[in-house]
Amino acid sequence: MATMRAARSARAGADRHRPHRAVAATGLALAAVHSAPALCAHVSLLRSALGLRDHIEDTGAVALTFDDGPDPRGTPATLAVLADASARATFFLTGEQVRDHPSVAAEIVAAGHDVGLHGFRHRNLLRVGPQALREDLARVRAAIADATGRSPQIYRPPYGIVTPAALAVTRRLGYETVLWNRWGRDWRVRATPSSIASEVTRDLQGGEILLLHDSDRYSARGSWRATVAALPAIVHAVEARGLSFAALPRVTPRAAPQIRRLR
């Protein structure tokens, strides 16, 4: 009898928890659907399916890009190396950094480089709704325009993470989302000039978009120093392969039926 009571109690407990498990499973499934596009930061095939650019058409060049600035220390040091190499780059700027360092943002443009949007705040888009994203993009674009006189139409989401809703917003506003297909992993505490240069230049091919960081605002403190130290080796490797440095040409965002179905 005691055994039967124990069995009935166990079944009742399982029944009580079953709805919670079902809700949890449903939540995980919805989260997976919502978060799947975040994989585009790492999966080239998914990027292509979503219509996201991670390369340039010019196979005789590479596009050198920097995120997270402008930084009062890292950006001028980066610009100095680029000037010595006569190399052109694109800087994806965060609005709060532009607000704090407008003269550094202006220096980027004055040196002949291009600028793009990286959000006013460096926030994961999985946590940003459509209206908040629209407001964020308006703020960063206004900040850059005030500081540099430029009104960028290219956008790189923080961490390279996108969502269906975010892509719908950016395309509706006429922004092109640009990612990358090679990075230096220079935000890490253990990154060194050698490791950064190796990551960026190993089996380097024309048409690739390279990602580095000229600021440590959102990464390991002082990490920009290793990036700047790695730049001469990166420039040398690019030139040794007979490649040049190209800007990111503006391309009109193409429609992505997959995004509309997921919304």
C-alpha positions in Angstrom: 0.0 0.0 0.0 2.8 2.4 0.9 4.5 1.6 -2.4 1.2 2.3 -4.3 0.8 5.7 -2.5 4.4 6.6 -3.3 3.9 5.7 -7.0 0.7 7.8 -7.2 2.5 10.7 -5.5 5.3 10.5 -8.0 2.9 10.5 -10.9 1.1 13.5 -9.5 4.3 15.4 -9.0 5.3 14.7 -12.6 1.9 15.9 -13.8 2.3 19.1 -11.8 5.7 19.8 -13.4 4.7 18.8 -17.0 3.0 22.2 -17.9 6.1 24.0 -16.6 8.3 21.8 -18.7 6.2 22.3 -21.7 6.3 26.1 -21.2 10.1 26.0 -20.8 10.5 23.9 -23.9 8.3 26.3 -25.9 10.3 29.2 -24.6 13.5 27.6 -25.6 12.1 26.9 -29.1 11.0 30.5 -29.5 14.3 31.7 -28.3 16.1 29.5 -30.8 14.0 30.9 -33.7 14.6 34.4 -32.5 18.3 33.9 -31.9 19.2 31.9 -35.0 20.2 34.9 -37.1 22.8 35.7 -34.4 24.8 32.8 -35.9 25.4 34.8 -39.0 28.3 36.4 -37.1 30.0 33.0 -37.6 28.2 31.1 -40.4 28.9 32.5 -43.9 26.1 30.5 -45.5 23.5 32.0 -43.1 24.8 35.4 -43.8 24.3 34.9 -47.5 20.8 33.5 -47.0 19.9 36.7 -45.0 21.4 39.0 -47.6 24.2 40.3 -45.3 27.5 41.4 -46.8 30.7 40.0 -45.5 32.9 40.6 -48.5 33.7 43.2 -51.2 33.5 42.6 -54.9 37.0 43.7 -55.6 39.1 40.5 -55.4 42.3 42.6 -55.7 41.7 44.2 -52.4 40.6 43.7 -48.8 38.5 46.0 -46.6 40.0 46.9 -43.3 37.4 47.9 -40.7 37.6 49.0 -37.1 34.8 48.9 -34.5 33.9 50.6 -31.2 35.6 54.0 -31.6 36.3 56.8 -31.7 38.8 56.4 -28.9 41.0 59.2 -27.7 44.0 56.9 -27.5 43.4 53.9 -29.8 42.0 55.8 -32.8 44.8 58.4 -33.3 47.4 55.6 -32.9 45.5 53.5 -35.5 45.3 56.5 -37.9 49.0 57.1 -37.6 49.9 53.6 -38.7 47.3 53.7 -41.6 48.8 57.1 -42.7 52.3 55.6 -42.8 51.0 52.7 -44.9 48.7 54.9 -47.1 46.0 52.4 -46.2 42.3 53.3 -46.2 39.8 51.9 -43.7 36.3 52.1 -42.5 35.5 52.9 -38.9 32.2 51.7 -37.4 31.5 54.3 -34.7 29.4 54.1 -31.5 27.3 57.2 -30.8 28.3 57.5 -27.1 31.9 57.5 -28.1 31.3 60.1 -30.8 29.4 62.2 -28.2 32.4 62.0 -25.8 35.1 62.4 -28.5 33.7 64.3 -31.4 37.1 65.7 -32.5 38.5 62.2 -32.8 35.5 61.2 -35.0 36.2 64.3 -37.2 39.9 63.3 -37.4 38.9 59.9 -38.9 37.1 61.6 -41.8 39.7 64.3 -42.2 42.3 61.5 -42.7 40.3 60.2 -45.6 38.6 57.2 -44.0 35.0 56.2 -44.1 32.6 55.8 -41.2 29.6 53.6 -40.5 27.1 53.1 -37.7 27.8 50.8 -34.8 24.8 51.8 -32.6 24.6 54.7 -30.2 25.1 52.2 -27.4 27.0 48.9 -27.8 24.0 46.7 -27.1 23.2 43.1 -28.2 20.2 43.4 -30.6 18.6 40.3 -29.0 17.8 42.7 -26.2 16.6 45.6 -28.4 13.1 46.0 -29.8 12.3 47.5 -33.2 11.3 51.0 -31.8 14.4 51.1 -29.6 16.6 50.2 -32.5 15.1 52.9 -34.7 15.8 55.5 -31.9 19.3 54.1 -31.4 20.1 54.4 -35.1 18.7 57.9 -35.3 20.9 59.0 -32.3 24.1 57.5 -33.6 23.6 58.9 -37.1 22.9 62.4 -35.8 26.0 62.2 -33.5 28.2 61.2 -36.4 26.7 63.8 -38.7 27.3 66.6 -36.1 30.9 65.5 -35.5 32.0 64.7 -39.1 29.5 66.1 -41.5 28.9 62.5 -42.8 25.6 60.6 -42.7 26.5 57.0 -43.0 24.3 54.4 -44.7 26.2 51.3 -43.6 25.6 49.6 -40.3 27.4 46.9 -38.3 25.4 45.6 -35.3 27.3 45.2 -32.0 28.8 41.7 -31.7 27.7 41.0 -35.3 24.4 39.8 -33.9 21.2 40.5 -35.9 17.5 39.4 -35.6 14.8 39.2 -38.1 13.1 42.3 -36.6 16.4 44.3 -36.6 17.0 43.5 -40.3 13.5 44.5 -41.2 14.1 47.9 -39.4 17.5 48.6 -40.9 16.4 47.8 -44.4 13.3 49.9 -44.1 15.5 52.8 -43.1 17.8 52.2 -46.0 20.8 50.9 -44.1 23.0 48.1 -45.3 24.2 45.7 -42.6 27.9 44.9 -43.1 29.6 42.1 -41.2 33.0 40.5 -41.8 34.6 37.2 -42.7 37.9 37.5 -40.9 38.7 39.0 -37.5 41.8 39.4 -35.3 40.1 38.4 -32.0 41.8 41.5 -30.6 39.3 42.2 -27.9 40.6 39.3 -25.8 42.8 39.7 -22.7 45.3 37.2 -24.1 45.5 38.7 -27.6 49.0 39.7 -28.7 50.2 41.5 -31.8 51.4 38.2 -33.2 48.2 36.4 -32.6 46.1 39.2 -34.0 48.2 39.5 -37.2 48.2 35.7 -37.6 44.4 35.5 -37.2 43.8 38.3 -39.8 46.3 37.3 -42.4 46.4 33.4 -42.4 45.3 32.3 -45.9 44.2 35.8 -46.6 42.3 36.3 -49.9 41.1 39.2 -51.9 37.6 40.4 -51.3 37.6 39.8 -47.6 36.4 42.2 -44.9 38.8 42.3 -41.9 37.6 43.2 -38.4 39.8 44.9 -35.8 39.1 47.3 -32.9 40.5 50.7 -32.3 39.0 51.0 -28.8 38.9 49.1 -25.6 35.6 50.6 -24.4 33.8 47.3 -24.7 36.7 44.8 -24.6 39.8 44.0 -22.6 41.4 47.1 -21.1 44.3 48.3 -23.3 43.5 45.8 -26.0 43.9 48.5 -28.7 47.6 48.6 -28.0 48.1 45.1 -29.3 45.9 45.9 -32.4 48.0 49.0 -33.2 51.2 46.9 -32.8 49.8 44.3 -35.1 48.9 46.7 -37.9 52.3 47.0 -39.6 52.5 43.2 -39.9 48.9 43.1 -41.3 49.7 45.8 -43.8 52.8 44.0 -44.9 51.0 40.7 -45.3 48.3 42.3 -47.4 50.8 44.0 -49.7 52.9 40.9 -50.0 49.9 39.1 -51.5 49.6 41.9 -54.0 46.4 43.2 -52.5 45.4 46.8 -51.7 43.0 48.3 -49.1 39.6 49.3 -50.3 36.7 51.2 -48.8 33.3 49.6 -48.3 31.2 50.6 -51.3 27.6 51.4 -50.7 25.3 48.7 -51.9 21.5 49.0 -51.7 20.2 46.4 -49.3 18.4 43.6 -51.1 15.1 42.2 -50.0 15.2 39.0 -47.9 12.0 37.0 -48.0 13.4 34.8 -45.3 13.2 37.7 -42.8 9.6 38.5 -43.6 8.5 34.9 -43.0 10.3 34.8 -39.7 8.6 38.0 -38.3 
